[in-house]
């Protein structure tokens, strides 16, 4: 059992529709903070000062459309939410991302890129990217990696490429 959740991701659209993201390839392509550090350099002595800003979150995953009973319907459903503000759950059995006040942070689906997963014989997949619109407070949010019982070793397939949720 994981304190952060083990179920696949999902989002809730602006129309309050729950959209499960099943058949997601793990590890996620990108799942982490977007750090913002500003560097100021003196023109006189070249000393540098760094200002570390709070961060936003970016999540990118590969969805294996060919594993769905109706891949076209799933693709069209996801495309309906491109550039939409959504509530994103990294794991649908736990809470969404939150800010420092505990308020849910909205995400925007910024990219949906369809491609062939293994070859051009109809194994359709897509890469989807969600970005937070407000700063994320990791202490109030659900963040984890999937690990084995020892709490350290990542769960992977036999070839070490990752696992599939859903």
C-alpha positions in Angstrom: 0.0 0.0 0.0 1.3 3.5 -0.9 0.5 6.6 1.2 0.6 8.6 -2.1 -1.7 6.3 -4.1 -1.2 3.6 -6.7 -4.1 4.0 -9.1 -3.7 5.6 -12.5 -4.0 9.4 -13.1 -7.2 11.2 -13.9 -8.5 14.7 -14.3 -11.8 16.5 -13.8 -12.6 18.8 -16.7 -14.2 22.3 -16.4 -17.5 20.5 -17.2 -17.1 18.3 -14.0 -16.5 15.2 -16.1 -14.1 12.7 -14.6 -11.6 11.4 -17.2 -9.5 8.4 -16.2 -6.1 8.1 -17.8 -5.7 4.4 -17.9 -3.0 2.5 -19.8 -0.4 5.1 -18.9 3.2 4.0 -19.4 5.4 4.3 -16.4 7.7 5.9 -15.5 6.0 9.1 -16.6 8.1 11.0 -19.1 8.1 14.0 -16.9 6.6 14.3 -13.4 8.1 17.0 -11.3 8.6 20.6 -10.5 9.5 23.4 -12.9 12.0 25.3 -10.9 12.4 29.0 -11.5 15.7 30.5 -10.3 16.7 34.0 -11.2 20.4 34.9 -11.4 21.6 38.5 -10.9 25.2 39.2 -11.9 27.1 42.4 -11.0 28.4 44.3 -13.9 31.3 45.6 -11.8 32.7 42.5 -9.9 30.7 39.7 -11.5 29.4 38.5 -8.2 26.2 36.5 -8.5 23.0 36.4 -6.5 20.4 33.7 -6.9 16.7 34.1 -6.1 14.9 30.8 -5.9 11.2 31.1 -6.7 8.5 28.7 -5.8 7.7 26.2 -8.5 4.9 25.0 -10.8 4.4 21.3 -11.7 4.6 19.6 -15.0 3.3 16.1 -15.8 3.8 14.3 -19.2 2.7 10.8 -19.8 2.3 8.3 -22.6 -1.2 6.8 -23.0 -1.4 3.6 -24.9 -4.6 4.2 -26.9 -4.5 0.8 -28.6 -5.3 -0.9 -25.2 -8.7 0.8 -25.1 -11.8 -1.0 -26.4 -12.5 2.2 -28.5 -9.3 4.2 -29.0 -10.9 6.8 -31.2 -13.5 7.7 -28.6 -10.7 8.1 -25.9 -8.6 10.2 -28.3 -11.6 12.5 -29.1 -12.5 12.7 -25.4 -9.0 13.8 -24.5 -8.8 16.3 -27.5 -12.0 18.0 -26.1 -10.0 19.1 -23.1 -6.9 20.4 -24.9 -6.1 23.9 -23.3 -8.9 23.3 -20.7 -8.4 24.1 -17.1 -8.7 20.8 -15.2 -8.2 19.3 -11.7 -5.4 16.8 -12.0 -4.9 13.8 -9.8 -1.5 12.1 -10.2 -3.1 9.0 -8.6 -6.9 9.0 -8.6 -7.2 7.2 -5.3 -5.7 10.2 -3.5 -6.0 14.0 -3.5 -5.1 16.4 -6.3 -2.2 18.9 -6.2 -2.6 21.9 -3.8 -1.1 25.2 -3.0 0.2 26.5 0.4 -3.3 27.3 1.6 -4.5 23.8 0.7 -6.6 25.0 -2.3 -6.6 22.7 -5.3 -4.2 23.9 -8.0 -5.7 24.0 -11.6 -3.7 22.4 -14.4 -4.0 23.1 -18.1 -3.6 20.4 -20.8 -1.0 22.1 -22.9 -0.1 19.3 -25.4 -1.6 16.2 -26.9 0.7 14.6 -29.4 -0.5 11.3 -31.1 2.1 8.9 -32.4 2.7 5.2 -33.2 3.9 3.4 -30.0 5.9 0.5 -31.5 5.5 0.6 -35.3 3.1 1.9 -38.0 0.8 -1.1 -37.7 -1.9 0.6 -35.6 -0.4 0.7 -32.1 -1.7 4.2 -31.5 -0.5 6.2 -28.5 -0.4 9.8 -27.4 1.8 12.0 -25.2 -0.2 14.3 -23.0 1.2 17.2 -20.9 -0.4 19.0 -18.1 1.1 22.1 -16.4 0.0 23.8 -13.2 -1.4 27.3 -13.4 -0.5 28.2 -9.8 2.5 27.4 -7.6 2.4 23.9 -6.1 3.1 23.3 -2.4 4.5 19.8 -2.3 3.9 19.4 1.4 0.2 19.8 0.8 0.1 17.7 -2.4 0.3 14.1 -3.3 3.6 13.2 -4.8 5.2 9.7 -5.0 7.0 7.2 -7.0 5.8 3.6 -7.3 8.2 1.4 -5.4 8.3 -2.2 -4.3 7.6 -3.4 -0.7 11.1 -2.4 0.4 10.2 1.2 -0.2 13.2 1.9 -2.4 13.3 -0.2 -5.6 11.1 1.2 -8.4 8.5 -1.2 -10.0 9.5 -1.9 -13.6 8.8 -4.5 -16.3 11.2 -7.3 -16.9 13.1 -5.3 -19.5 13.4 -2.3 -17.0 11.4 0.1 -19.2 8.6 0.8 -16.7 5.1 -0.4 -15.9 1.6 0.3 -17.2 -1.2 1.5 -15.0 -4.7 0.4 -15.8 
